[in-house]
Amino acid sequence: MRPIRCFPLLVVVVLFGSALSVSESRAGFSEAPVATGLDFPVAMAFAPDGRLFFTERFSGKVRLITNPTSANPRLLPDAVYRFGPVSSFFERGLLGLALDPDFQNNGYLYVYYSHRGRDSKTDPYRHRLMRITVKGDRGESPVVLLDRLPIGSASEFGAGNHNGGILAFGPDGKLYLSIGDLATPKNSQDLDSFAGKILRLNPDGTAPTDNPFYDSKRPTAPRSYVYAFGLRNSFGLTFEPRLSLPDRQAGGGQAGPPGKARLFATENGPATNDELDIIEPGKNYGWDDDRISGVRNKPGYIDPILVYHRTIAPTGIVFYTGTRYPEVYQGKLFFTDWNEGRIRVVTLTGRDSVDGVSVQDDLFRHRGGVVDLKMGPDGLLYFTTPKGIYRLIYDDAP
């Protein structure tokens, strides 16, 4: 496995690589800073009132921009909440963030972070899923929803990569969480391990009884939470919008049948085979101890919808439902990558199921790795980088 997969090394490779030319971005597209000088923002989420919450990987802080869509965004100097102690070794840190679907009423904010333990028995290193309640611009009432999630090494130094940690709420009101294989490929095929999986949870941290491997005799066992397995390090989750867009035909719109919303994910292969996947309940995405991405003889195996044979390290992913970009991009699936800093556009083909994928555009290239990608209430795309948050602007003026 090549070290270029790992965040700390990637920063050096990308940021100090060769200069990028303007021609690597489509005409009319440019970026504008929303906040810079940050401590490695990873995940972000827009609140119903337009505020932007985000995690800082190194500091353990959830921070807040009160008016991110304005010409002069205001980043609050104080944290909404600081989690910790946080282990930020290698790829660890404060990673995922999601807002409750009823956030405007309950103020619930969820995070996934790497806990730096003090004692191997009473307070070991581990990953945690936690919830806080946001009131105004402050968080309070922390609740641990899942504790002692595997971290790969019970120390500060050891395998600290492939943590996953991306959170997303589905249209079913359930919370979805990706956890990587923690640099131990055999974890991905083991249903009694949380690692190498996408989990599905009730908002209170319990396992839904309709999960594909739910065990009524062991409701807290890892398999009761597993939604999909055989994954290496999924670092982006998004649900297909339930919109009545055009049928998926070659060059057409993206959304599937109205009322049906599927889960899409980016998946990082080893030195090759980076993927886009449609995540289906109970399916096996092929990663295992053979260290081969996509082993078709595995029970329940399902093919990816797109494979890159070079290493791009795909990260954030989102469907674009705005109207601020040219019509050809409306309703399309966008994703970013870490190695090349690109924002890419994918065209899906087919009607009730995806039967083909083509990469339509390498739309924009940032000078450095890109992590998360979200659509703002102003209809623009926003993305995180190791030092800042930016918006993608389109101006067709000559």
N, C-alpha and C positions, 0 to 999 in steps of 0.2 A: 504494500500500500504506500503510495507516494505521500510525502509529508506536506505537499501543497494542499492537501485536504484540510489542514488544520488552521484555525483562525489566526493564532499568533504569527505563524510563518507567512500566512497569506497577506497580512498587512504589509510586510516587507516586500514581498514579491510584486504586489500590485502597485502600491503607492510609490515605489522607487523604481518602477519599470520604465519603459520607453514612453516618451510623450505621446499623447493621443491627438489625432487630427480632428478638426471640425467635421470633416467628411464622414466620420464614423457615426454621426448622428443624422437622422432624417431632417431635411430642411424644415425650418419653422419650429423645431423643438429645442428647448433650452431648459436649464434648471435655475431655480431661485432659492437661496437659502432661507429656511424657516428658523433654524437655531443651529449655531455652530459652537465649537469648543466644548463639546459634550464628552462624557466619559463612557464611550462605546454604547450608544443606544441600539437596542436590539429590536424589541417589539413595540408596537404602538397601536392605539385604538382611539377612534373618535367617539365622543359622548354625544347623545342626542342633541345637546345644546351647542355642539360645535367645538367644544374644548378637546384638546389632544393630550392624552396620557401616554407616557412611554417609560420603558425600563432602561436603566443604565447598568450595563453588565458588570462593570468593575466596582462602582460605588455602592451597588445594592439599593439604589434609590428609584422609586417611582416618581417621575416628575411631570409637570403640567405646563402646557402652553395654552393660555386662556383664549387667544384669538388667532389661531394658526393660519386662517385663510386671509387675514388682512395684510396690507402692505407693510405693516410694522408689527409683527407678531411679538407677544409678550411672554417670555419664559419666566416663570416664577423662580426666585432665587432659592427658596426653601423647598425641600422635598415634600411631596404628598405623604410619603411614608418611606422609611428606610428599613429594609429587611437585613437580617444578618444574625450572626456573622456569616458573610458570604465567602465561599471559596471561588476565586477567579482564576485559578490555575488552568492553563491551556485553554479549553473551550468552555470552562465552567463559568458560572456567574448568575446574575439575575437575568433570566432569559425570557420566558413567555409571559404574555399579558392578555387578558380578555375582560370585557365588561359584560355584566349580566344583561340578558335581554330586557330585563325590567330595571335597568340601572337608574333611570330617571326617578323611580320610586323607592328602590331599596339601596342604591348606592354601592352595590356589591362589585368589587374589583378582584380579579383572580390573577395570581402569579405562580410561576414555577421557578425555583431557584436552587442553587447548589449550596447546601448548608455546610459551613466549616465547623466540624465537630471539635470538642475539647477533650473528649474521653472516648476511647474505643468501645466501651461497654455502655455507658450511660448517655453519651452524647456523641455518637459516631458521625463521620462524614456521610452525607446522604443528600438525595434530592427531596424537595418538599413541594407540595401543592398547597397554596394558602389563599385565604380570602380576607380582604379587609373591607370595611364600610367607609365610603368616602362621604364626608359631610363638608360642603363648601370646597375648600382646596386642601383639606387635610384628611388623612386616613386614620382609622381607629378600629378597635375591636378585632384584632387579628385572630383568625381561626385556622388551625391546621386541618386540612381536609384529607390529605394523604401524606403520611410521614414514612421515613425510612425507605423511600424509593431508592433503587440501586444507583450507585454513583460510579462503579467500576473499580474503585480503589478506596480503601478506608484510610487514606492519608492525603496530605496535600500534594505529594509527588507520586505519580503513578499514572495509569491511563486516565486522562482527564478529558477525552474527546468523545464525540458521538453521543452527546447528551440529549439531543432533540430539545424538547421543552416548549414546543409551539402549541398554543391554545386557541381554540375556536369554538364558538357556540353554533350548533346546528339549528335548522328550522324546527327540529323536534324538541328544542329546549334543553338538549343534552350538551355536556361539555366534552369536547374531543381534545386529546392530548397526545402528542407524538413523543416517544422516547427512543433514542438511538440504541445501537447494540452495545454501547459503552466499550467499544474496541474489542469486543469478544463475540465474534460472528455466530457462535453456536447459540447464543442467547435468543437470536431472532426466531428460531424454530421451536423454542421451548415455551410452551403455553403456561408453564409455571414460573416464568420470569416476566417482569414488566418490560424488560429491555427488548429493543427491536420491534416495537409494537406501536399501533395507534390504539389508544384506550378511549372508551366511551363511559362517561360518568353522569350521574345525577348531579345537580348543582351543589348538593350537600356532601359530595364526595363518595357516596355509596354507588354500588354497581347496579345498573338497571337490570331487571329480571329478564328482559327480552334481548340481552346481549347474546351473541352467537355461541359462546362457550360458558355461559352462566351456570354455576354449580350451586344449587340451592343448599347443599350441605356445607359448602365453603364459600359463602357470599363475599368474603374479604380476600379470597385467594386471587392471585394475579389473573388467572384464566377467566374469572368472572368479569373482569374489566376489559378484556381484550376484544377489540372490534376487528382488527386486521393484524397480520403478523408477517414475518419474513422480510422485515425492513431493516435498512442499515443506518440511515440517518436522515429522516424526513425533516426538512427545515422550512416547510411552507404548507399551510392548509387553507383551503377556501371552498365555500359551498357555491354551487351553481345557482345563480339567482332564479327565483321562481317568477319569471317574466314571460309574457307572451311575445317574445321576439321571433323573427323569421325562423323557419325550420332550418336545421343545420344541413345545408347543402354546400357544395364546393363554393367557397367565397361568400357564403351567406352568414346569417347570424349564429349565435352561440347557444342560447339557452334551450334546454330540452323541453319536453312536454310541460305546459303550464301546471304548476303545483308540484312538480317533481324536482328536487334539488339534490344533486349528487356531490360527493366530497372529492375534491381534486387535491393532489399533493405533489410537491417536488421531492425527489429522492436522490441522495448522493451515493453513487457507486464507488468502487475502489479507484483504480487508475483509469477507469473507463466506465461506460454504461451509466451515466447520469440519466435520470428518468423523470417523466411526468406520468403520474398514475391516477386512475379513478379508483378510489378506495371503496371497496364493497365489503359488507359484513361477512366475516368468517374466511375471507380470501387470504391466500398465501402469496407474497410478492417475491419469494425465491431466494432471498439472501440467507446464507447458512455458513457452516464451518468450512465448506469447500472454497469459500471466498470467491465465489462466482455469482455475479448478479444475474438473476433470472434463470434459475434451474427449473426447467419445465416438468421434470418428473416428480416434483414435490406435490403432495396431496393438496388439492384446492388451488393450485397455481393459477395466476392470472397475469397476462402480459401487460407491460406498460403501454401507454398510448403514444409515447415518444421516447426515443433513446438517443443520447448524444454519445458518440464513441470517443470524443475527447473530453477531458475533464474541465467542466465549466463551474461546477459546484452550485447548482440551482438553489435559490433561497426563497424569497417572498413570491407570493402568487395571489392574483385577484382577478375577478371578472370586472371589466370596465362597463359601467351602466350609465355613464354621464354623456354629455353632449358637447363638451368643450374641445374635443379633438375631432379631426375629420371623420366623416360618416363611416369610412372603411374600418375604423377602429372601434366603433361603438358596438357593445355587446361582446367584444372579443376577450380572450383569456390572455392576460399579461403575466409574465414572470421575470424575475431578476436572477442574476448570478453573482457569486462572490469573486471568482477568478478573473473575470473580464469586466465586471462592473456594468454589464449591459441590462437594459430593459428590453425584453423581447415580447413579440406578439404572436399568438398561435391561433390558427384557424382550425376549428373542429369540423368534421364532415360526418354526415349521417343524420338520421331522424331520432328515433327513440333510443338509439345507442350510438356510441362513437365507433365508426368503422374506418376512420382515417384521420390523420393529423398532418398538417404542414406548418412549418414555421414561416409565417408571412413576412415578418420584418424584424430586423435588429433595429429597434426604434431609436434608442438613445444609449450613449455610453458615458458613464461617470468616471472621473479620474480616481478610481479606487473601488474596493469591493462594496457591493450593495447587499443589504440584509433583508429588511422588511419592505413590503409594498402594500399600501392601502389607498382607497379612493376617499377623498375628502368630501365634505358636504357642498363644496363649491364645484364639484365635478372634475377636479384635477387629481392626478396621482401624486402621492407623497411617498418618499422612500428614506430609509435610514442608512447611514454609513458609519464607519468607526468614530467619526468626530462630529457628525451633524445629521440634521433632518432637512430634506429638500423637497420642493414641489416641482413637478414637470409641467412646463408651460408650453403652449402652442401659440404661435403668432404667424399668421400667413401673410403679413405685410411684406412687400418686396424690399 
